[in-house]
Amino acid sequence: MPRRGEVWLVDLGLAQKVRPALILNIPYQDADRALITIVSHSTALRGSEFEITVAVPFLKQGAFVVQSLITIPSKLALRKLGGLTPSQLVPVEQGVRRWLGL
């Protein structure tokens, strides 16, 4: 099961293709739906404040686009690429809160 802070290759269908994404949700239990909430990683940047750059060796240069929060079935997570440290996760969490006004 994908875990919070991990980066997985996920299948987002024809429109968005297979791309890296950061898992944001806490672990689900047996009674819960098998869903994960992700923020996708993109190499096509626009200079938005909602593009959060985190340098990790397993990703191409780009950013996590916190405007692209998506909840998908966990079965669409294809392969784990790596994980972020707690300190690397903080700016992404802050960006999500800014985007959602929390």
N, C-alpha and C positions, 0 to 999 in steps of 0.2 A: 504494500500500500504506500503510495506517495505520502511524504511527510512534510510538514511546514518547514520552509527554508530550503527545500531541495529544488533543484532545477531539473525538469524532465523534458524530453522531446514529446510533444503532444500532437495529436491529429485533430486539427480544427476544421477539417472538411475542405471542400474545393475552394471556397472563398478565401480562406486564410492559410491553407496548406499545413504541412507539418512544420512546427517551429518550437524552439525552446520556450519554456514557461516556468515561472516561479510558483511554487505551491504556497498559498497563504492561509489555508484553513487549518483548524485544529483537527486532530484525529476524529473520525466518526466511529460510532459504536454499531453493534449488530442491528439495533432497532432503527438506526438512521439510514437515510438513503446513501448509496455509495457514490457520493459526489465530491468533487474537489473544486476549489476556487483558485483561479490562476491569474497571473498577470503576464502577458506575453512579452517576449524579448524581440526587438527589431533592430536591424542594421540600417534601415531607411529612416533616418532621423530628420526632424523638422525644426529643432531648436526650441521645443516646447518645455516649459517648466515641469511638465508631467512626464518627461522622459528622464528616468533615473539611471544614471550610469554607474555600474558596479563592475570593476575590472576583475575578472576571474579567468584563469587559463583555459577553461573548457568552453568558453563562448567567444565568438567573433566580436570585434569592437562594435558596440551598439548600446542599447539601453532597454530597461524594463519600462514599458509604456503603461503607467498606472491608470490611464483612461480606458484601458482595454481589459478591465476585470470581467472574467467570464466564469460561470459555474458549469462544469461539464461532468459527465459520468467518468469515474476513475478509470474505467477500462480504456479510455482514450489516451491515457498516459502510457507511452510506448516503451520508453527507456530512460533510466536515470542518467543524467549527465554529470551531476556533481551537487554541491550544496553551498549555501552562503553561510558565513559565520554570523553570529548574533549581531555584531557591529556592522556587517554588510547589509543585513536585513533592515536595520533601523531607517535608513533614508528611503527605502521603498515603502515601509509602513507609514512614514511621515508624508510621503507623496500621496498615498492612497487616502489618508485622512484629509489632506488638503483638497484633493479632487472631490471627495464626498462631503466636504464641509463638516467634518467631525472634530 
